[in-house]
Amino acid sequence: MAGIAVIGAGMGAMAAAARLAVAGHRVAVFERGATYGGAVGRFERDGFAFDTGPGLLHLPAVHRDLFLKTGREPLESCVELTQVDPASRHVFADGTAATLPNASRAGVLAALDETLGAGSGERWSDLMVRAREAWDATRRPLLEEPLWANWHVLGRDPYPAVRRRGLFGLGGGKGPTTATLAEVARRELADPRLIALLESHALAYGFDPRTAPASATVLPYMEQTFGSWYVAGGMRALADALYARCRARKVEFAFDAEVTRIVEKDGRAAGVELADGRVAEAEFVVAGVDPVRLPGLCAGRAPWGDGDVRPAPEPGDRGVGARLTVCLALRGARPADAVHRTVVHAADRAAELAGVFGDGPAPRDPCARPTVTVLRPDDPATRPDDAHEAVTLTATVAPHGPVDWRDPAVLERAADELVASAEAAVPGLRERVLWREVRSPADGGPVPGPALAGREGRFLRPGNRTRIPGLYAVGGWSHPGGGLAHAGMSGAIVAGLIVNGDDWRGSE
């Protein structure tokens, strides 16, 4: 079988490697860093442990399929998965709070009616019904199939704001369509707290709700329908399990092995060259790297744009936020009634969006209080004993503009603001802090979100096929975009293309 070189050991790249190895290929992974997992990181100190990337898993069926297809042990035999219930608590700017159950449409409706007023739950539920139509219309092309050659049809928004005939129910008619998530929120939800609830799902993925397509309603729909799951030991345990599965399938890994060039022969990818000058020959190359870096590996030759895949996005279309993370080691036990995830919404959402996405009339104070997600897992593996607690705070912030995230003073002041906001979720938080670790957004850079239909295709990702035969792209910056579930699907698509040929249309 073919020899395959994989660039990078992120979750999408390892998903592809495991599937290709099971298909009988010889797979070697070259990772320029010291470990695997990509953004799925972990920080440990003094018996405390924190996820520094994703904190929860959505669409677990993607990884269940991956582990089922790559070995006899199912996912639940490799990691312990538990549903987080309640799924989340939302503290709004006016001080009201809503606690939402996991994977229960009726439960969410009742909770919103009880806390936000009669009719609130019904408005939210009606919006989720329409989000389901968008999900059903785009699930296969955006998750399970290679990016279509006529990807332009995905530039039409499937959200059923105006019913039409044709592809996705939107083609062939006339009349205005809802262009953005923010417009959907204003028109269909009205209540500023419901608007904040909807828009926070987009912001968590780095999307600006003022420009994101209406189809971004699928983000809360996926969470509400398929649930939120936690991996015992932290999300890093999922990366550990996938790495172990790759090794069990004889995938070879080389760490601190930076690929500097993709070798071409007779017009097709033929291997990779490493920083030390070594060349690893291969019949296929799978690149789990940011597409901005990929042309440099191809000697300046842009690997996209031959008509059957979407061109790589322009820098202005990559305007996603970055994550500021604060890891808190706390004295005192975690209360039995503590909620795993609490979202504390910003008091001034307009100012927050202007600051994150850089369109305000003047530079906004980067340390003003943004929307903060507070994670408090009930997991003994995250703390030294039951007399302590590990809490992680995250916020989407601007990776650009006047903010110098490498300035320690700026970083610490921003962390102070996150801690102050988080006291709405953890009363007396500041008095409990033993120490904290602040992870700068400058270290991780922008966070890619999942692909979305609509807005003329601006929110799609470059296809997994490239114009260079034998070269494929995988991972969060490629189709179908970022997030653990989407990375897993990206690996499945790339493996399907290599095993079955470039005319493969996806699994049935």
C-alpha positions in Angstrom: 0.0 0.0 0.0 1.0 3.6 -0.3 3.3 5.5 1.9 1.7 8.6 3.3 3.4 11.6 5.0 1.2 13.6 7.4 2.3 17.1 8.4 1.2 17.9 11.9 -0.2 15.9 14.8 -3.4 17.8 15.4 -6.7 16.0 16.0 -7.8 16.1 12.3 -4.4 14.9 11.1 -4.4 12.0 13.6 -8.0 11.1 12.7 -6.8 10.8 9.0 -3.7 8.9 10.0 -5.6 6.3 12.0 -8.1 5.7 9.3 -5.5 5.5 6.6 -3.4 3.1 8.6 -6.4 0.8 9.1 -6.9 0.8 5.3 -3.4 -0.7 5.0 -1.3 2.4 4.3 2.1 3.1 5.8 1.7 6.4 7.6 4.3 8.7 9.1 3.4 11.9 11.0 5.8 14.8 11.2 5.1 17.3 14.0 7.2 20.4 14.5 6.2 20.7 18.1 7.0 18.4 21.0 3.7 16.7 21.4 0.4 15.8 19.6 -3.1 17.1 19.9 -2.8 20.5 18.4 -5.1 22.9 20.2 -6.2 20.2 22.6 -3.6 21.1 25.3 -3.3 20.7 29.0 -1.5 22.7 31.7 -0.5 21.0 35.0 1.0 22.4 38.2 1.0 21.4 41.9 -1.6 18.7 41.3 -3.9 21.0 39.4 -4.7 20.3 35.7 -6.5 22.5 33.1 -7.7 22.1 29.6 -6.1 24.9 27.5 -8.1 24.2 24.4 -11.7 22.9 24.0 -13.3 22.1 27.3 -16.3 20.1 26.1 -17.1 17.7 23.3 -20.1 18.1 21.0 -21.3 15.6 18.4 -19.6 12.7 20.1 -20.8 10.4 17.3 -18.0 11.6 15.2 -15.4 10.2 17.5 -17.4 7.1 18.2 -17.3 6.4 14.5 -13.6 7.1 14.3 -12.8 4.7 17.1 -15.2 2.1 15.8 -13.7 2.2 12.3 -10.1 2.1 13.5 -10.2 -0.8 16.0 -12.1 -3.2 18.1 -12.2 -0.9 21.1 -15.1 1.6 21.0 -14.6 5.2 22.2 -16.1 4.5 25.6 -13.6 1.7 26.3 -10.8 4.3 25.8 -12.2 7.3 27.6 -14.9 8.0 30.1 -17.6 10.2 28.6 -20.3 11.8 30.7 -23.1 14.2 29.7 -22.8 17.6 31.4 -26.1 18.4 33.1 -27.1 21.1 33.3 -25.5 21.9 30.0 -24.8 25.6 31.0 -25.8 28.5 33.1 -26.1 31.9 31.5 -25.7 35.1 33.6 -27.0 38.1 31.7 -26.0 41.7 31.9 -29.1 42.6 33.9 -28.3 40.0 36.5 -30.9 37.4 35.6 -29.6 33.9 35.1 -30.9 30.9 33.2 -29.8 27.3 33.8 -30.3 25.1 30.7 -30.6 21.3 30.8 -28.6 19.1 28.5 -30.1 17.8 25.3 -33.7 18.6 26.2 -35.7 21.0 24.0 -38.7 20.9 26.4 -36.4 21.5 29.4 -34.7 24.5 27.7 -38.1 25.9 26.8 -39.4 25.6 30.4 -36.1 27.0 31.9 -36.2 30.1 29.6 -39.9 30.7 30.4 -39.3 30.5 34.1 -36.3 32.8 34.2 -36.8 35.2 31.3 -40.6 35.4 31.2 -43.5 33.6 29.5 -43.0 33.2 25.8 -39.2 33.3 25.9 -38.9 29.6 25.7 -41.3 29.4 22.8 -39.4 32.0 20.8 -36.2 30.2 21.3 -37.8 26.8 20.5 -39.2 28.2 17.3 -35.8 29.5 16.3 -34.3 26.0 17.0 -36.9 24.5 14.7 -35.8 26.7 11.9 -32.1 26.0 12.8 -32.9 22.3 12.4 -34.0 22.9 8.8 -30.7 24.6 8.1 -28.9 21.7 9.8 -30.7 19.1 7.8 -30.0 20.9 4.5 -26.3 21.3 5.1 -25.2 18.4 7.4 -23.9 16.2 4.6 -22.2 18.8 2.4 -20.6 20.6 5.4 -19.7 17.6 7.5 -19.7 14.3 5.6 -18.7 15.1 2.0 -15.7 16.7 0.3 -16.4 20.3 -0.6 -18.5 20.3 -3.7 -17.0 21.4 -7.0 -19.9 23.8 -7.3 -19.3 25.1 -3.8 -20.9 28.4 -4.8 -24.4 26.9 -4.1 -23.3 26.7 -0.4 -23.0 30.5 -0.5 -26.8 30.7 -0.2 -28.0 30.6 3.3 -30.2 27.6 4.2 -31.9 29.3 7.1 -35.6 29.4 6.3 -36.2 33.1 6.9 -38.0 33.2 3.5 -39.2 30.0 1.9 -38.2 29.4 -1.7 -37.9 26.5 -4.0 -34.6 24.9 -5.1 -31.4 23.8 -3.5 -31.7 24.1 0.3 -35.2 25.6 -0.1 -33.7 28.9 -1.1 -33.0 28.8 -4.8 -35.2 29.9 -7.7 -37.2 32.5 -5.9 -37.1 36.3 -5.3 -37.2 38.4 -2.3 -34.9 39.3 0.6 -33.2 36.7 2.8 -31.9 37.1 6.3 -28.2 37.9 5.9 -26.7 37.7 9.4 -27.2 36.0 12.7 -27.6 39.4 14.4 -30.6 40.1 12.2 -32.2 36.8 13.0 -31.7 37.5 16.7 -33.2 41.0 16.6 -36.2 40.0 14.5 -37.1 36.6 16.0 -35.9 36.8 19.6 -36.4 40.5 20.6 -35.4 40.0 24.2 -31.8 41.2 24.7 -31.0 38.2 26.9 -32.2 35.7 24.3 -30.1 37.7 21.7 -27.1 37.4 24.0 -27.7 33.7 24.4 -27.8 33.1 20.6 -24.9 35.4 19.8 -22.7 33.9 22.5 -22.6 30.6 20.6 -21.2 32.4 17.5 -18.7 34.4 19.6 -17.5 31.2 21.3 -16.3 30.0 17.9 -14.8 33.3 17.0 -17.6 34.5 14.7 -18.9 38.0 14.7 -22.7 37.7 14.8 -23.1 40.9 12.8 -21.4 39.3 9.8 -21.9 35.5 10.4 -24.7 34.0 8.3 -28.1 33.1 9.7 -27.0 29.5 9.3 -24.9 30.0 12.4 -28.1 29.1 14.3 -26.9 25.5 13.8 -24.3 26.1 16.5 -26.7 26.2 19.4 -28.9 23.6 17.7 -26.1 21.1 17.6 -25.3 21.7 21.3 -28.9 21.5 22.4 -29.8 18.5 20.3 -26.7 16.3 20.7 -25.6 17.4 24.1 -22.4 18.6 25.8 -20.0 15.9 26.9 -17.0 15.9 29.2 -14.1 13.5 29.0 -12.8 12.3 32.4 -9.3 13.6 33.0 -10.0 16.5 30.7 -10.2 16.8 27.0 -6.5 16.0 26.6 -7.5 12.4 27.4 -9.3 12.3 24.1 -6.1 13.3 22.3 -4.2 10.7 24.4 -6.6 8.0 23.3 -6.4 9.0 19.6 -2.6 9.0 19.7 -2.6 5.6 21.3 -5.0 4.3 18.6 -2.7 5.7 15.9 0.3 3.9 17.5 -1.6 0.7 17.9 -2.2 0.9 14.1 1.5 1.3 13.5 1.4 5.0 12.6 4.9 6.4 13.1 5.4 9.8 14.8 8.4 12.2 14.6 8.3 15.2 17.0 10.4 18.3 16.8 10.4 17.5 13.1 9.4 20.6 11.1 8.5 20.2 7.5 9.9 23.0 5.4 8.9 21.9 1.9 6.6 19.5 0.1 8.6 17.6 -2.4 7.0 17.3 -5.9 7.9 14.9 -8.7 6.3 14.7 -12.1 3.7 17.3 -11.1 2.5 15.6 -7.9 3.3 15.5 -4.2 6.1 13.0 -3.6 7.1 13.5 0.0 8.3 16.1 2.5 11.6 17.8 3.3 12.5 18.4 7.0 14.3 21.3 8.5 17.4 19.2 9.0 17.5 18.5 5.2 16.1 14.9 5.3 13.6 13.9 2.7 10.8 11.5 3.5 9.4 10.1 0.3 5.6 9.4 0.1 2.9 8.7 -2.5 0.5 11.1 -0.7 1.0 14.1 1.6 -1.7 15.2 4.1 -1.1 18.7 5.4 -2.6 19.5 8.7 -1.5 23.1 8.7 -2.9 26.6 8.3 -3.5 27.2 4.6 -1.6 30.5 4.9 1.5 28.4 5.6 0.8 25.8 3.0 1.8 27.8 -0.1 5.2 28.4 1.5 5.6 24.6 1.7 4.7 24.4 -2.0 7.5 26.8 -3.0 5.1 29.7 -3.3 2.7 27.8 -5.4 -0.9 28.3 -4.2 -2.5 24.9 -3.8 -6.0 26.0 -4.3 -8.1 27.7 -7.0 -8.4 25.3 -9.8 -12.2 25.4 -9.8 -13.0 22.2 -7.9 -12.2 23.6 -4.5 -12.8 27.0 -2.8 -9.8 29.4 -2.9 -8.0 30.0 0.4 -9.6 32.9 2.3 -8.2 36.3 2.1 -6.8 37.6 5.4 -9.8 39.9 5.9 -12.1 36.8 5.7 -10.1 35.1 8.5 -11.3 37.7 11.0 -11.9 35.3 13.9 -11.2 36.0 17.5 -8.4 34.5 19.6 -8.8 33.0 23.1 -7.6 34.4 26.4 -7.4 31.7 29.0 -6.9 32.0 32.7 -6.3 28.8 34.8 -7.2 29.3 38.5 -6.0 27.1 41.3 -8.5 27.6 44.1 -8.5 26.8 47.8 -11.8 25.3 49.0 -13.9 22.5 47.8 -16.1 22.6 44.7 -19.7 23.0 45.9 -21.9 20.0 45.1 -24.4 22.3 43.2 -21.7 24.0 41.1 -22.5 24.1 37.4 -19.8 22.7 35.0 -20.1 25.6 32.6 -21.3 29.2 33.2 -21.3 31.9 30.6 -21.2 35.4 32.1 -22.3 37.8 29.4 -20.7 41.2 28.7 -22.5 44.2 30.0 -22.0 46.0 26.7 -22.2 43.6 23.8 -21.8 46.2 21.1 -18.6 47.5 22.6 -17.3 43.9 23.0 -17.9 43.0 19.4 -16.3 46.3 18.2 -13.3 45.5 20.4 -12.9 41.9 19.3 -13.4 42.5 15.6 -11.7 45.8 15.3 -14.4 48.1 13.9 -14.9 50.5 16.8 -14.4 54.3 16.3 -11.4 54.2 18.6 -9.3 51.4 20.1 -11.3 49.8 22.9 -9.7 49.0 26.2 -8.6 45.3 25.6 -9.1 44.7 29.3 -12.8 45.8 29.6 -14.9 42.9 30.7 -15.9 40.6 27.8 -18.2 37.6 27.8 -16.5 34.9 30.0 -16.9 31.2 30.0 -16.3 29.6 33.4 -15.5 25.8 33.5 -15.7 24.0 36.8 -15.4 20.3 36.1 -16.3 17.9 38.9 -13.2 15.8 38.1 -10.7 14.5 40.8 -8.1 14.4 38.1 -8.1 18.2 37.8 -7.2 18.9 41.5 -4.8 17.7 44.1 -7.6 16.8 46.6 -11.2 17.5 47.4 -10.2 20.6 49.4 -9.2 22.4 46.2 -10.8 23.2 42.9 -9.5 23.9 39.3 -11.4 26.5 37.3 -10.7 27.7 33.8 -11.8 31.0 32.4 -11.9 31.8 28.6 -12.9 34.8 26.6 -12.8 35.6 22.9 -10.6 38.6 22.4 -9.0 40.6 19.5 -5.8 39.0 18.2 -5.0 42.1 16.2 -4.8 45.9 16.3 -3.5 48.0 19.2 -3.6 45.1 21.7 -0.1 43.8 22.6 -0.9 40.4 24.1 2.8 39.8 24.7 2.9 42.8 27.2 2.8 41.2 30.7 1.0 44.2 32.1 -1.8 44.1 29.5 -2.1 40.4 29.9 -2.4 40.5 33.7 -4.9 43.4 33.6 -7.1 41.5 31.2 -6.9 38.5 33.4 -8.0 40.6 36.4 -11.1 41.6 34.4 -11.9 38.0 33.6 -11.6 37.0 37.2 -13.8 39.9 38.3 -16.5 38.9 35.8 -16.3 35.3 36.8 -17.3 36.1 40.3 -20.9 36.1 39.0 -20.4 32.3 38.5 -18.1 31.7 41.5 -18.9 33.9 44.4 -15.8 35.0 46.4 -13.6 33.8 43.6 -10.7 36.3 44.1 -10.3 35.4 47.8 -10.0 31.7 46.9 -7.2 32.0 44.3 -3.9 30.3 45.3 -2.3 31.1 42.0 -3.2 31.6 38.3 -1.7 30.9 34.9 -2.6 33.2 32.1 -2.3 31.9 28.5 -1.9 34.7 26.0 -4.0 34.7 22.8 -0.7 35.6 21.0 0.5 32.1 21.7 -2.3 30.3 20.0 -3.4 32.8 17.4 -6.9 33.0 15.8 -9.2 30.1 16.4 -10.9 28.6 13.3 -14.6 28.1 13.5 -16.7 25.4 11.7 -17.7 26.0 8.1 -21.1 27.7 7.6 -23.3 28.0 4.5 -24.3 31.5 3.3 -22.7 34.9 2.8 -21.4 33.9 -0.7 -19.2 31.2 0.7 -17.0 33.5 2.9 -17.5 31.1 5.8 -16.5 28.0 4.0 -13.0 26.6 4.3 -10.6 25.5 1.6 -11.3 22.1 0.3 -9.4 19.0 1.3 -8.3 18.3 -2.3 -5.8 20.6 -3.8 -4.6 21.4 -7.3 -1.4 19.5 -6.6 -2.2 15.8 -7.2 -1.4 13.7 -4.1 -1.6 16.7 -1.7 -4.6 16.9 0.7 -5.4 19.4 3.5 -6.9 18.4 6.8 -7.8 20.1 10.1 -9.5 23.2 11.4 -8.4 25.6 8.7 -9.6 23.2 6.0 -13.1 21.8 5.1 -15.3 21.4 7.2 -13.6 23.8 9.6 -12.6 24.0 13.3 -13.9 22.3 16.4 -13.3 18.8 17.7 -16.2 17.2 15.8 -15.3 19.0 12.5 -11.7 18.1 12.8 -12.7 14.4 13.1 -14.9 14.7 10.0 -12.1 16.4 8.1 -9.9 13.4 8.8 -12.6 11.0 7.7 -13.1 13.0 4.4 -9.3 13.0 3.6 -9.0 9.3 4.3 -12.0 8.7 2.1 -10.5 10.6 -0.8 -7.2 8.8 -0.6 -8.6 5.4 -0.2 -11.5 5.7 -2.7 -10.1 8.3 -5.1 -10.9 12.0 -5.7 -14.3 11.3 -7.1 -15.4 9.9 -3.8 -18.6 11.7 -2.6 -18.7 10.7 1.1 -20.0 7.8 3.1 -23.7 6.8 2.9 
